[in-house]
Amino acid sequence: MAVGDIVVTLVFSIVLLGIMLFPSIKIADSIDKKRDISRRVYLLIAIGLDIALSIIGGIFLAYY
């Protein structure tokens, strides 16, 4: 894996950060409905999922 591949994946991931925000908030909402979590944990889950989904989408776009 070359440095160029990593850069392309990160560029795609940065673009997807805004798009993946809605699904990550919906997933965090469903977790919040099942378990009573604090606002801080809710935000950490939403941000973590947003970053994870964006990286997964960036990898998918870069290699397929």
Phi and psi in degrees as GROMACS dihedral restraints (atoms count N, CA, C in turn):
[ dihedral_restraints ]
;  ai    aj    ak    al  type     phi  dphi    fc
    3     4     5     6     1   -89.4    20    10
    4     5     6     7     1   165.9    20    10
    6     7     8     9     1   -63.2    20    10
    7     8     9    10     1   -34.7    20    10
    9    10    11    12     1   -62.1    20    10
   10    11    12    13     1   -37.1    20    10
   12    13    14    15     1   -65.9    20    10
   13    14    15    16     1   -39.5    20    10
   15    16    17    18     1   -66.4    20    10
   16    17    18    19     1   -41.0    20    10
   18    19    20    21     1   -64.6    20    10
   19    20    21    22     1   -43.3    20    10
   21    22    23    24     1   -62.6    20    10
   22    23    24    25     1   -42.6    20    10
   24    25    26    27     1   -62.2    20    10
   25    26    27    28     1   -42.6    20    10
   27    28    29    30     1   -68.2    20    10
   28    29    30    31     1   -35.0    20    10
   30    31    32    33     1   -64.7    20    10
   31    32    33    34     1   -45.1    20    10
   33    34    35    36     1   -62.4    20    10
   34    35    36    37     1   -38.2    20    10
   36    37    38    39     1   -67.1    20    10
   37    38    39    40     1   -37.8    20    10
   39    40    41    42     1   -63.6    20    10
   40    41    42    43     1   -40.0    20    10
   42    43    44    45     1   -64.5    20    10
   43    44    45    46     1   -37.4    20    10
   45    46    47    48     1   -77.7    20    10
   46    47    48    49     1   -10.5    20    10
   48    49    50    51     1   -57.6    20    10
   49    50    51    52     1   -43.9    20    10
   51    52    53    54     1   -71.4    20    10
   52    53    54    55     1   -34.7    20    10
   54    55    56    57     1   -72.1    20    10
   55    56    57    58     1   -38.7    20    10
   57    58    59    60     1   -82.1    20    10
   58    59    60    61     1    -0.1    20    10
   60    61    62    63     1   -65.6    20    10
   61    62    63    64     1   -43.4    20    10
   63    64    65    66     1   -62.4    20    10
   64    65    66    67     1   -49.3    20    10
   66    67    68    69     1   -62.2    20    10
   67    68    69    70     1   -36.4    20    10
   69    70    71    72     1   -68.8    20    10
   70    71    72    73     1   -35.8    20    10
   72    73    74    75     1   -67.6    20    10
   73    74    75    76     1   -39.3    20    10
   75    76    77    78     1   -64.7    20    10
   76    77    78    79     1   -40.1    20    10
   78    79    80    81     1   -65.5    20    10
   79    80    81    82     1   -42.4    20    10
   81    82    83    84     1   -64.8    20    10
   82    83    84    85     1   -36.3    20    10
   84    85    86    87     1   -62.8    20    10
   85    86    87    88     1   -42.8    20    10
   87    88    89    90     1   -67.4    20    10
   88    89    90    91     1   -35.2    20    10
   90    91    92    93     1   -66.8    20    10
   91    92    93    94     1   -39.3    20    10
   93    94    95    96     1   -65.3    20    10
   94    95    96    97     1   -34.1    20    10
   96    97    98    99     1   -69.3    20    10
   97    98    99   100     1   -36.4    20    10
   99   100   101   102     1   -77.5    20    10
  100   101   102   103     1   -35.3    20    10
  102   103   104   105     1  -129.2    20    10
  103   104   105   106     1   143.1    20    10
  105   106   107   108     1   -83.8    20    10
  106   107   108   109     1   103.1    20    10
  108   109   110   111     1  -113.0    20    10
  109   110   111   112     1   157.0    20    10
  111   112   113   114     1   -75.1    20    10
  112   113   114   115     1   166.9    20    10
  114   115   116   117     1   -64.1    20    10
  115   116   117   118     1   -38.1    20    10
  117   118   119   120     1   -65.0    20    10
  118   119   120   121     1   -44.0    20    10
  120   121   122   123     1   -66.3    20    10
  121   122   123   124     1   -39.0    20    10
  123   124   125   126     1   -58.5    20    10
  124   125   126   127     1   -46.0    20    10
  126   127   128   129     1   -67.3    20    10
  127   128   129   130     1   -38.9    20    10
  129   130   131   132     1   -63.8    20    10
  130   131   132   133     1   -40.5    20    10
  132   133   134   135     1   -64.4    20    10
  133   134   135   136     1   -45.5    20    10
  135   136   137   138     1   -63.6    20    10
  136   137   138   139     1   -44.3    20    10
  138   139   140   141     1   -69.5    20    10
  139   140   141   142     1   -41.7    20    10
  141   142   143   144     1   -62.8    20    10
  142   143   144   145     1   -43.3    20    10
  144   145   146   147     1   -66.1    20    10
  145   146   147   148     1   -37.3    20    10
  147   148   149   150     1   -61.6    20    10
  148   149   150   151     1   -45.3    20    10
  150   151   152   153     1   -66.9    20    10
  151   152   153   154     1   -43.2    20    10
  153   154   155   156     1   -64.8    20    10
  154   155   156   157     1   -45.3    20    10
  156   157   158   159     1   -65.8    20    10
  157   158   159   160     1   -35.1    20    10
  159   160   161   162     1   -67.4    20    10
  160   161   162   163     1   -41.6    20    10
  162   163   164   165     1   -67.1    20    10
  163   164   165   166     1   -41.2    20    10
  165   166   167   168     1   -62.4    20    10
  166   167   168   169     1   -43.6    20    10
  168   169   170   171     1   -66.1    20    10
  169   170   171   172     1   -37.8    20    10
  171   172   173   174     1   -65.0    20    10
  172   173   174   175     1   -39.7    20    10
  174   175   176   177     1   -64.4    20    10
  175   176   177   178     1   -42.3    20    10
  177   178   179   180     1   -62.0    20    10
  178   179   180   181     1   -45.2    20    10
  180   181   182   183     1   -68.6    20    10
  181   182   183   184     1   -34.1    20    10
  183   184   185   186     1   -74.2    20    10
  184   185   186   187     1   -30.6    20    10
  186   187   188   189     1  -112.5    20    10
  187   188   189   190     1    -5.5    20    10
